[in-house]
Amino acid sequence: MNFELRIAKTLIEQGLLRPDRLEEARELAEEKDIRLSEALLRINAVREMDLLTVTANAVGMRVLKELDVEDVDLELSHDMEIAFARAHQVLPLWRKSGRVQVGVADPLSQDPLDAMRVMFHEPIEPILVPEGPLNDAINKVFDRMASADSVLEGMNEEEIADHSDGLEIENFDLIDGTDDAPIIRLVNSILTDSVKERASDVHIEPFEHHISVRFRIDGVLKEKIQPPKRLHASISSRIKVMAGLDIAEKRIPQDGRIKLKVAGKEIDIRLSTVPTSHGERLVMRLLDKTTVLHDLDYIGMGDQVLLNMNNLLNSSYGIILVTGPTGSGKTTTLYSGLAKINSPTRNIITVEDPVEYQLGGIGQIQVNTKVGLTFAAGLRSILRQDPDVVMVGEIRDAETAEIAIQASLTGHLVFSTLHTNDAASAVTRLVDMGVQPFLVSSSVIGMLAQRLIRTLCPHCKERVVPSEDDLMQLGYTRERFLRMTPGYVFRPKGCQECLDSGFKGRSGIYELILVDDDIRGLITKNVPSNEIKKMAIMKKGMLTLRDDGARRVMMGDTSIAEVLRVTQDDNLDLEGVFERANKPKPDFKPAMTDTYLTSFTPE
């Protein structure tokens, strides 16, 4: 009887595995030519920890359910390549009692342990670790060793050269990079760090005596490193080569795209370069292709806004506009809406620049202005494809707006975005483009404005009693605040989990105007947008962006300062709007820290 079969018999004896599942696993192992233990896990016949525990007892090994990377000795991995660690699923952890303790996922694999005995010239003690936690630890350990700071510190004068060419990046994981060229290692490290720190954009800006490399994390720019100015030409050339741009042309702006893989994640990068007085400025927008697209229920909408949005999505025709500045999450909201109504009975086609998410069952067209495929041209062609639902990435000109309106008037549901400060201003924007007010009123059925707010880190947020001034800016009196809350809100503190920012992730706040007969009458009269907004607030019970932000503050999701940062005061008397929206008292989550202050000063 071989070793794995003995382990399976032990699992059966301990009541952890059914005999019939063992037979099923043996058949799969023979059919797929895989090991019995792998087959047991594939068919979920046994829990991984049960299998590891029984195996470890049989071979006399310790088992670690999870690994804390903070405890791992990084020095032990300096002479090891990540490709070796990944291929053999091994990671040196620490030295204890004259031995190097090594995390392994396979207790029967001896070759990598023999190689590590030669590497360290010391006895090796293997410790069994589940495959998932071990692979996560491998990525995190090599992430830290390959940080941009450490690469920059290790560069010397002799190494500085123009290494703009080098490895082919297609299907190459940057963490696996072992290239000796310092500029290539520095650029790879910058990109790796940006993915690790959840950056949405990377800014590389040349100044008179240095370069500033900044990451936009959760909507806020943060300086990462300041390489010396002499590295600028090499860094710029390397990134332009990766994007397929002309490295000799530095007098005009250029745009390009980079596709790469970082720590197993497929990343799509949009590169923009512009000439400045101190050299080319580069900005890279990072799109994680593995990002999970959330449903509308999970992107922060309040109950009433969510109900109204679902009603709009079920309309047969009309235009739904999502407004806000660049980077406010408009496209994500549109995709979430499309995903909700996507079905085999609907023909959904989009025209976008760029296609940020791939949605199964939906036809997606990429704008290409070089060959004349603009939003207007794409939309005109889409209407010949018998669509039920159309999404236009952005209405930028009168031609696109007019075609979208004609599409809605001929029985199509149209989604699109506009760059405006609030929902009501969408009307003004369309009229400014040259669209007649009566066409706007007869085609637009809903206008949603949104912003992204940073959400507080759940590990370190702390309680605080807001000041009178803070409450006044949110539109609350002290009495109203105390009626609706336990008497406190939360503020950021900072910890290792959130990179000392106090925030982790972002969520949306929204204001939605439903175009009913009253709103339609104002649009037809071409009244100012503030009159439309005032009616929506005072007669329709609409919550403004700041109101919705206040709701999230009261729920403990974000801070007062964060809401004030991303919203503006509407200079309207909004007392009582929150109550009219029939919102229940928020369900407050306990804070990790009970610091209780008498006032709160926004950061």
Secondary structure as UniProt FT lines:
FT   HELIX           3..13
FT   TURN            14..15
FT   HELIX           19..32
FT   HELIX           36..42
FT   TURN            43..44
FT   HELIX           48..59
FT   STRAND          62..63
FT   HELIX           69..71
FT   HELIX           74..77
FT   TURN            78..79
FT   HELIX           82..88
FT   STRAND          90..96
FT   TURN            97..98
FT   STRAND          99..104
FT   TURN            107..108
FT   HELIX           111..120
FT   STRAND          124..128
FT   HELIX           131..145
FT   HELIX           148..153
FT   HELIX           157..159
FT   TURN            170..171
FT   HELIX           174..176
FT   HELIX           182..196
FT   TURN            197..198
FT   STRAND          199..206
FT   STRAND          210..217
FT   TURN            218..219
FT   STRAND          220..225
FT   HELIX           229..231
FT   HELIX           232..242
FT   TURN            243..244
FT   TURN            247..248
FT   STRAND          254..262
FT   TURN            263..264
FT   STRAND          265..276
FT   TURN            277..278
FT   STRAND          279..288
FT   TURN            289..290
FT   HELIX           296..298
FT   TURN            299..300
FT   HELIX           303..313
FT   STRAND          318..323
FT   TURN            326..327
FT   HELIX           330..341
FT   TURN            344..345
FT   STRAND          348..352
FT   TURN            360..361
FT   STRAND          363..366
FT   HELIX           369..371
FT   HELIX           375..382
FT   TURN            383..384
FT   STRAND          389..392
FT   HELIX           398..409
FT   TURN            410..411
FT   STRAND          413..418
FT   HELIX           425..432
FT   TURN            433..434
FT   HELIX           437..443
FT   STRAND          444..456
FT   TURN            458..460
FT   STRAND          462..464
FT   HELIX           468..474
FT   HELIX           478..484
FT   STRAND          489..491
FT   TURN            496..500
FT   STRAND          503..514
FT   HELIX           517..524
FT   TURN            525..526
FT   HELIX           529..538
FT   TURN            539..540
FT   HELIX           545..554
FT   TURN            555..556
FT   HELIX           560..566
FT   TURN            575..576
FT   HELIX           577..580
FT   TURN            581..582
//
